[in-house]
Amino acid sequence: MDKMKNNALNKLTDAGGIVFLVLFPHLVPLPLYSYSIVCLLMIWFLLRKKGRTFRDLGLAKRSFTRKAILIGIISAVVWVGFMQFVYIPLIKNLFVVPDYTEYNFIRGSMQRLIMYISMAWLVGGFYEEIVFRGFIQSIFEKTFFKNSSIALSITATSLLFGLYHWQQDIYGIIAATLGGFFWGFLFKNFDNNLWIVILSHAVFDSITLVLIYTGTLGNLL
């Protein structure tokens, strides 16, 4: 009976942690992505309760290799290509899509471009991949969908990742969801090596910011 209670309590704690990580950054207006510090502390606390560390999420030092760096960069370029030559042209052909303007303020400002590329590495790459692939996807896999296929955990995580980008329009949410699938399967395909998806996500965001800066996002065809 005590074991059942502990399992139920752990599931409730994990579910609360997921809800907190998805909603807190949007509901509490902390300046300049400082919400990430609070959320990483939350993950550290939840991991510590289980006797685990960030290394257990896929951040082992031995996993940061030349091969991991190469896979991260190549996969990012592949995903940029998919977005530029498949996804964006497809939705523009099927729907009336408003111009993406969220980061237009970086155009004409090299200083802003450099600052937001730095944020892309710290927040888009490092922070978001720890939260979604490292923590949330692992919880789904080990706790809520323990006896199900890995694809179900990736799907649930990807949908949350898409909704996490609700400040963008519906096409941005769909793009983020697809990205969630891409990085989720990449994470599992390479033995839960979180360094690979961190690099892939960060390089993808960086290239996208450069395309916005040059006014060529979605206009390469």
C-alpha positions as CSV (number, residue, x, y, z in Angstrom):
1,M,0.0,0.0,0.0
2,D,2.8,2.4,0.9
3,K,4.5,1.7,-2.4
4,M,1.3,2.5,-4.3
5,K,0.9,5.7,-2.4
6,N,4.5,6.7,-3.1
7,N,4.1,5.9,-6.8
8,A,0.9,7.9,-7.0
9,L,2.7,10.8,-5.2
10,N,5.6,10.6,-7.5
11,K,3.3,10.7,-10.5
12,L,1.5,13.7,-9.1
13,T,4.8,15.5,-8.4
14,D,6.0,14.7,-11.9
15,A,2.8,15.9,-13.5
16,G,2.9,19.1,-11.4
17,G,6.5,19.7,-12.5
18,I,5.5,19.3,-16.2
19,V,2.6,21.8,-15.8
20,F,4.9,24.2,-14.0
21,L,7.6,24.1,-16.7
22,V,5.2,24.6,-19.5
23,L,3.1,27.4,-18.0
24,F,5.4,29.3,-15.7
25,P,7.5,31.0,-18.4
26,H,4.3,32.4,-20.0
27,L,2.3,33.3,-16.9
28,V,5.1,35.0,-14.8
29,P,6.6,37.9,-16.7
30,L,10.2,37.7,-15.6
31,P,12.7,39.8,-17.6
32,L,15.1,38.5,-20.3
33,Y,14.4,34.8,-20.1
34,S,15.2,34.7,-16.4
35,Y,12.3,32.3,-15.9
36,S,14.8,29.7,-17.2
37,I,16.8,29.9,-14.0
38,V,13.7,29.2,-11.9
39,C,12.7,26.3,-14.1
40,L,16.1,24.7,-14.0
41,L,16.1,25.0,-10.2
42,M,12.8,23.2,-10.2
43,I,14.2,20.4,-12.4
44,W,17.3,20.2,-10.1
45,F,15.0,19.8,-7.1
46,L,12.8,17.1,-8.7
47,L,15.9,15.2,-9.8
48,R,17.5,15.4,-6.4
49,K,14.4,13.9,-4.8
50,K,15.0,10.8,-7.0
51,G,18.7,10.7,-6.4
52,R,19.4,11.8,-9.9
53,T,21.4,14.7,-11.5
54,F,21.4,16.5,-14.8
55,R,23.9,13.9,-16.1
56,D,21.1,11.4,-16.0
57,L,19.1,13.5,-18.5
58,G,21.8,12.9,-21.1
59,L,24.4,15.6,-20.2
60,A,27.2,13.2,-19.3
61,K,30.6,14.8,-20.1
62,R,31.7,11.6,-22.0
63,S,28.8,12.1,-24.5
64,F,30.1,15.5,-25.7
65,T,32.2,14.2,-28.5
66,R,33.2,15.3,-32.0
67,K,30.7,12.9,-33.4
68,A,27.9,14.5,-31.3
69,I,28.9,18.0,-32.5
70,L,28.9,16.8,-36.1
71,I,25.5,15.1,-35.8
72,G,24.1,18.2,-34.1
73,I,25.3,20.6,-36.8
74,I,24.3,18.3,-39.7
75,S,20.8,17.6,-38.3
76,A,20.3,21.4,-37.7
77,V,21.1,22.1,-41.4
78,V,18.7,19.3,-42.4
79,W,15.9,20.7,-40.3
80,V,16.5,24.3,-41.7
81,G,16.2,22.8,-45.2
82,F,13.0,21.1,-44.3
83,M,11.5,24.2,-42.9
84,Q,12.7,26.4,-45.8
85,F,12.0,24.1,-48.7
86,V,9.1,22.0,-47.5
87,Y,7.1,23.3,-44.6
88,I,7.0,27.0,-45.3
89,P,6.3,26.7,-49.1
90,L,3.6,24.1,-48.3
91,I,1.6,26.2,-45.9
92,K,2.0,29.2,-48.1
93,N,0.5,27.3,-51.0
94,L,-2.3,25.9,-48.9
95,F,-3.2,28.8,-46.6
96,V,-3.1,32.6,-46.4
97,V,-0.2,32.8,-44.0
98,P,0.7,36.1,-42.3
99,D,4.3,37.2,-42.4
100,Y,6.3,36.0,-39.4
101,T,7.3,39.2,-37.6
102,E,8.2,38.2,-34.0
103,Y,11.9,38.8,-34.5
104,N,11.8,41.4,-37.2
105,F,13.3,43.9,-34.7
106,I,16.7,42.3,-35.2
107,R,16.8,43.4,-38.9
108,G,19.4,46.0,-39.5
109,S,21.0,45.6,-36.0
110,M,24.0,43.3,-35.8
111,Q,24.1,43.9,-32.1
112,R,20.6,42.5,-31.6
113,L,21.3,39.6,-33.9
114,I,24.4,38.6,-31.9
115,M,22.5,39.0,-28.6
116,Y,19.6,36.8,-29.8
117,I,21.9,34.2,-31.3
118,S,23.4,34.0,-27.8
119,M,19.9,33.6,-26.3
120,A,19.2,30.9,-29.0
121,W,22.1,28.9,-27.6
122,L,21.4,29.4,-23.9
123,V,17.6,29.3,-24.0
124,G,16.5,27.7,-27.3
125,G,19.2,25.0,-27.3
126,F,20.4,24.4,-23.7
127,Y,17.3,25.3,-21.6
128,E,14.5,24.1,-23.8
129,E,16.2,20.8,-24.6
130,I,16.9,20.1,-21.0
131,V,13.3,20.8,-20.1
132,F,11.5,19.0,-23.0
133,R,13.7,16.2,-24.3
134,G,15.8,15.7,-21.2
135,F,13.2,16.0,-18.5
136,I,9.6,15.9,-19.8
137,Q,10.1,13.3,-22.5
138,S,12.0,11.1,-20.0
139,I,9.2,11.4,-17.4
140,F,6.6,10.4,-20.0
141,E,8.8,7.4,-21.1
142,K,9.6,6.2,-17.5
143,T,6.5,7.1,-15.6
144,F,3.3,7.8,-17.6
145,F,3.9,5.7,-20.7
146,K,6.2,3.1,-19.1
147,N,4.6,0.1,-20.9
148,S,3.9,1.9,-24.2
149,S,6.0,2.7,-27.2
150,I,8.6,5.4,-27.1
151,A,6.7,7.1,-29.9
152,L,3.9,7.9,-27.5
153,S,6.3,9.7,-25.1
154,I,7.8,11.7,-28.0
155,T,4.3,12.6,-29.3
156,A,3.1,13.9,-25.9
157,T,6.3,15.9,-25.5
158,S,6.1,17.3,-29.0
159,L,2.5,18.5,-28.5
160,L,3.5,20.2,-25.3
161,F,6.5,21.7,-27.0
162,G,4.3,23.1,-29.8
163,L,1.8,24.5,-27.3
164,Y,4.7,26.1,-25.4
165,H,5.1,28.3,-28.4
166,W,1.5,29.5,-28.3
167,Q,2.7,33.2,-28.6
168,Q,3.5,32.4,-32.2
169,D,0.6,31.9,-34.7
170,I,-0.9,28.4,-35.4
171,Y,1.8,27.8,-38.1
172,G,4.5,28.5,-35.6
173,I,2.9,26.1,-33.2
174,I,2.8,23.4,-35.8
175,A,6.4,24.1,-36.8
176,A,7.4,23.8,-33.2
177,T,5.5,20.5,-32.8
178,L,7.2,19.1,-35.9
179,G,10.5,20.2,-34.4
180,G,9.6,18.4,-31.2
181,F,9.2,15.2,-33.1
182,F,12.4,15.7,-35.0
183,W,14.5,16.4,-31.9
184,G,12.6,13.8,-29.9
185,F,13.5,11.0,-32.3
186,L,17.0,12.3,-32.7
187,F,17.4,12.2,-28.9
188,K,16.3,8.5,-28.8
189,N,18.1,7.5,-32.0
190,F,21.5,8.5,-30.4
191,D,21.2,6.9,-27.0
192,N,19.6,9.8,-25.2
193,N,22.6,12.1,-25.9
194,L,21.2,15.5,-25.0
195,W,24.2,17.3,-26.3
196,I,23.2,16.4,-29.8
197,V,19.8,17.9,-29.6
198,I,21.0,20.9,-27.7
199,L,23.5,21.6,-30.5
200,S,20.9,20.8,-33.2
201,H,18.3,23.1,-31.7
202,A,20.8,26.0,-31.1
203,V,22.3,25.8,-34.6
204,F,18.8,25.7,-36.1
205,D,17.6,28.7,-34.2
206,S,20.8,30.6,-35.0
207,I,20.5,30.0,-38.8
208,T,16.8,31.0,-38.6
209,L,17.7,34.2,-36.9
210,V,20.3,35.0,-39.6
211,L,17.6,34.3,-42.2
212,I,15.3,36.7,-40.5
213,Y,18.1,39.3,-40.2
214,T,18.7,39.1,-43.9
215,G,15.0,39.0,-44.8
216,T,15.3,35.6,-46.5
217,L,13.3,33.4,-44.1
218,G,10.9,31.4,-46.3
219,N,12.0,33.2,-49.4
220,L,14.8,30.9,-50.7
221,L,12.8,29.2,-53.5
